[in-house]
Each structure stands twice: as structure tokens, then as C-alpha cells.
Amino acid sequence: MTDTNPSGTQRITQERARQLNEEGYSIADDLGYTANELALAAQGYLWANEQLQFSIPAKIKELERTIAALPRLAITSGARRELSSLIQEMKLGPLNFVGLPPSWPWAQTAFKPSGDPVRNLEKAGALIAAEIDRTQASIEGIAVSS
């Protein structure tokens, strides 16, 4: 049976496994990051959520209020449906973040924020987990299991 609503811990664990198994990252590679890069990258995904909270939703709400305030005769029901559909696409579609987070440690192409705030938290959490493993391994000189 598949868990249709996994917990935050499960989501982070699944994302870390995806990074290791599908993206080709490894704990050995992580040991090469000695300037806090993994934690800084996690911070970048939290920055993306801040952008979502204060930028995109505010513009969508403003557009929704404007449409709602239009007199019924000023806009046809078909046009109103099209605008509602456009707003829904804005909420669910890919977002174009302007620039990079100030903390981003890598190339721009490596930054892949989502319009889904939970997805950004999964990525941030998995990067924090990677940083914990890296830090433990470097401090204790032990092998960390994946």
C-alpha cells in the first residue's frame, strides 16, 4: 500500500534517496563540500518559498480581487472563466524566479525551485540531511551509510 500523504520526514527521506539514486549525487561527493555549500543550497529553497509567499500569491490575489470587482456586465461569463483558468495555471504552473538566492553556492542551472512550497521544503530538508551526514563523517571520520 502506497502512502498517499507521507509525513515530512518521509518526504525528506524520499527526496534524499532520489538525489542519491536518480541524480547521481553521493556521500563521497558531499564530503568535498567544505564551505557549507549544502546548507547554503537548502537555504536557497527556503528563499524560493519566501518568494512564493510574498510575490506570486499576492499578485494572484490582486488579480482575483480585480476580476471579482468588475461589474457582471463588463465581462462575459466566458471571459470570466478564461481568466479563472489563467489564474489556476499561474498557481500550478512553473514559476520563473528572478535571479538566484543570495546564498546559492552553485551554478544557476542547479537551482530548480518549484511552485509547490512543500516540494521546496523536501529539497531543503534533503540538503540539510546531506549536510548532517557530511559533517558527521568529517568530524568523526566515520563512514556514513546512504
C-alpha positions as CSV (number, residue, x, y, z in Angstrom):
1,M,0.0,0.0,0.0
2,T,1.4,3.4,-1.0
3,D,1.2,6.2,1.5
4,T,-0.7,9.0,-0.4
5,N,0.1,11.6,2.3
6,P,3.6,10.9,3.6
7,S,4.9,12.8,6.6
8,G,7.6,15.5,6.3
9,T,10.2,13.0,7.5
10,Q,9.2,10.5,4.8
11,R,9.2,13.2,2.1
12,I,12.7,14.3,3.0
13,T,13.9,10.7,3.1
14,Q,12.4,10.1,-0.3
15,E,13.9,13.2,-1.8
16,R,17.4,12.4,-0.4
17,A,17.1,8.9,-1.9
18,R,16.1,10.4,-5.2
19,Q,19.1,12.7,-5.1
20,L,21.4,9.7,-4.5
21,N,19.7,7.2,-6.8
22,E,18.4,9.3,-9.7
23,E,20.6,12.5,-9.7
24,G,23.8,10.6,-9.1
25,Y,24.9,12.5,-6.0
26,S,26.9,10.6,-3.4
27,I,28.0,11.0,0.1
28,A,31.6,10.8,-1.1
29,D,30.9,13.8,-3.3
30,D,29.3,15.6,-0.4
31,L,32.5,15.3,1.6
32,G,34.1,17.6,-0.9
33,Y,31.8,20.5,0.2
34,T,33.8,22.2,2.9
35,A,32.4,25.7,2.8
36,N,28.8,24.9,4.0
37,E,27.5,24.6,0.4
38,L,24.8,22.0,1.2
39,A,23.3,24.1,4.0
40,L,23.5,27.2,1.8
41,A,21.7,25.4,-1.0
42,A,19.0,24.3,1.5
43,Q,18.6,28.0,2.4
44,G,18.1,28.7,-1.3
45,Y,15.0,26.6,-1.4
46,L,13.7,28.3,1.7
47,W,14.3,31.6,-0.1
48,A,12.2,30.2,-3.0
49,N,9.3,29.7,-0.6
50,E,9.7,33.2,0.7
51,Q,9.4,34.4,-2.9
52,L,6.2,32.3,-3.3
53,Q,4.7,33.7,-0.1
54,F,5.3,37.3,-0.8
55,S,5.4,37.7,-4.6
56,I,3.3,35.3,-6.7
57,P,0.4,34.7,-4.4
58,A,0.0,38.4,-3.7
59,K,-0.2,39.1,-7.4
60,I,-2.7,36.3,-8.0
61,K,-4.9,37.6,-5.1
62,E,-4.8,41.1,-6.5
63,L,-5.9,39.8,-10.0
64,E,-8.7,37.7,-8.4
65,R,-10.0,40.8,-6.5
66,T,-9.9,42.9,-9.7
67,I,-11.9,40.3,-11.6
68,A,-14.4,39.9,-8.7
69,A,-14.9,43.7,-8.6
70,L,-15.7,44.0,-12.3
71,P,-19.4,44.6,-13.0
72,R,-21.1,41.5,-14.2
73,L,-22.0,43.2,-17.5
74,A,-18.4,44.4,-18.1
75,I,-17.1,40.9,-18.6
76,T,-18.8,37.9,-20.2
77,S,-19.1,34.7,-18.3
78,G,-16.8,33.0,-20.9
79,A,-14.1,35.6,-20.4
80,R,-14.5,35.3,-16.6
81,R,-14.0,31.5,-16.9
82,E,-10.9,32.1,-19.1
83,L,-9.4,34.4,-16.5
84,S,-10.2,32.0,-13.7
85,S,-8.5,29.3,-15.7
86,L,-5.4,31.5,-16.2
87,I,-5.2,32.2,-12.5
88,Q,-5.3,28.5,-11.8
89,E,-2.5,27.9,-14.3
90,M,-0.5,30.7,-12.5
91,K,-1.0,28.9,-9.2
92,L,0.0,25.5,-10.5
93,G,2.4,26.2,-13.4
94,P,6.2,26.6,-13.5
95,L,7.5,29.7,-11.9
96,N,10.3,31.9,-13.2
97,F,12.2,33.1,-10.2
98,V,14.2,36.2,-11.0
99,G,17.8,35.7,-10.1
100,L,19.3,33.3,-7.6
101,P,19.0,33.2,-3.9
102,P,21.8,35.3,-2.3
103,S,23.1,32.1,-0.6
104,W,23.1,29.9,-3.7
105,P,26.6,28.2,-3.8
106,W,26.5,26.6,-7.3
107,A,25.7,27.4,-11.0
108,Q,22.3,28.8,-11.8
109,T,21.3,25.7,-13.7
110,A,21.5,23.7,-10.5
111,F,18.8,25.8,-8.8
112,K,15.4,24.2,-9.6
113,P,12.8,25.7,-7.3
114,S,9.2,24.5,-7.5
115,G,5.9,26.4,-7.4
116,D,4.9,23.9,-4.7
117,P,6.2,25.1,-1.3
118,V,6.2,21.5,0.1
119,R,8.5,20.4,-2.8
120,N,10.9,23.2,-1.9
121,L,10.9,22.1,1.7
122,E,11.6,18.5,0.7
123,K,14.6,19.6,-1.3
124,A,15.8,21.9,1.6
125,G,15.3,19.1,4.1
126,A,17.2,16.5,2.0
127,L,20.1,19.0,1.6
128,I,20.2,19.5,5.3
129,A,20.3,15.7,5.8
130,A,23.2,15.6,3.4
131,E,25.0,18.3,5.3
132,I,24.4,16.4,8.6
133,D,25.9,13.2,7.1
134,R,28.8,15.2,5.6
135,T,29.5,16.9,8.9
136,Q,29.3,13.7,10.9
137,A,31.6,11.9,8.6
138,S,34.2,14.7,8.5
139,I,34.1,15.3,12.3
140,E,34.0,11.7,13.4
141,G,35.9,10.2,10.5
142,I,33.3,7.6,10.0
143,A,31.6,6.1,7.0
144,V,28.0,7.3,6.7
145,S,25.5,4.9,5.2
146,S,23.2,6.1,2.5
